[in-house]
């Protein structure tokens, strides 16, 4: 279980982060007790700071923009009043005129399109909020009775093809979204934009976007929106599965996933769609920071509490039980972690006793983690359960057939063996099903595989197939 003791970011991050106070999530009591004290999310990175400093030094011809009719004289005067001023001077100006500047910055973001001008406005907003994150509320106050504000101008900026404008606008959108109960009606477009950012080759941009998700996922409705955004979860899970050498990035990623798992639908379908449980076990096994293990343990606890039927058998297949038992022998500074580990062990042990052998086998197919467990090698198992592979329009049989494309020799060997047993005990229609799925042809191709075990079980399965047809 997590608490405020687990910081969202390391204190080694830059000295000038943008910090947002996240509204208390509207969740059930158990959920609230986990995250009610987690109120600060830092969105910062040295890479972004370097871009800000560089843009701050670039002069902008505001007088020329005025002559071109892009801005008016009052706006030029206000800009020149804060441009190139010290943080102390900006603080004094904003203390007296902050609301007017918030309104002006929104207007400039709305009407300007030149890259250099929009960049400079974003830097001025950054300077306005520096060490005064509470001033984000001024943008909400300046938006009263102004349709589309304060979110619209920053959504518009996301369409400008510029790296800095994109990430700085998305950061400010996150600050705005998390500081009000008013929903951002264009959040789906925002998440669609972030989906592509998570595919970037720039690891700094990926980390910044993960930090933004850490903030947004405190709000339950936005978890659902992200889950339902086309390819968003694929991009996010790909970041998780690729791994990272920086423990802080790993922590931020699993923290975002932890927040997602408070949603019932997500907890039910997460592993079914993305096979994350084995990945999370590996993340915890290789973690160099205790806080990473703590978050992963909390994810497992959520998955069990929210959707036990969907996740317990997959956890057993991923060998979470022996790993959790190993974790229970370690000394932990947080008693809640000890309690969570014991809860996971108890639930897995109870589930192991109640699971039928076929449920264990079905979980292996669903996760794609075949191994030579007892069901595979039991004639009694196949005599009793072969027909169940035909249920739900041959759902499990199709999963088994797809495993013939695995790049792991052991999985190929087991899949060939199991399809041979299906051919042996599957009844008169078994041959037709295997042929229609392309499984028969693929098994025959594997008779020439480089691995001798694969060749053996492919040959054996082929013999059973033709023996059945005779």
Buried (B, 14 or more C-beta within 10 A) or exposed (E): BBBEEBEBBBEEBEEBBBBBBBBBBEBEEEBEEBBBBBBBBBBBBEBBBEBBEEBBEEEBEBEEBBEEEBBEEEBBEBBEEBBEBEEEEBBEBBEEBBBBBBBBBBBBBBEBEEEBBBBBBBBBBBBBBBEBBEBBBBBBEBBEEEEBBBBBBBBBBBEBEBBBBBBBBBBBBBBBBBBBEEEBEBBBBBBBBBBEBBBBEEBBBBBBBBBBBBBBBBBBBBBBBBBEBEEBBBBBBEBBBEEBEEBBBBBBBBBBBBBBBBBEEBBBBBBBEBBBBBBBBBBBEEBEEBBBBBBBBBBBBBBBBBBBEBBBBBBBBBEBBEBBBEBEEEEBEBEBBBEBBEBBBEBBBEBBEEBEBBBBBBBBBBBBBBEEBEBBEBEEBBEEBBBEBBEEEBBBBBBBBBBBEBEBBBBBBBBBBBBBBBBBBBEEEBBEBBEEBEBBEBBBEBBEBEBEBBBBBBBBBBEBBEEBEE
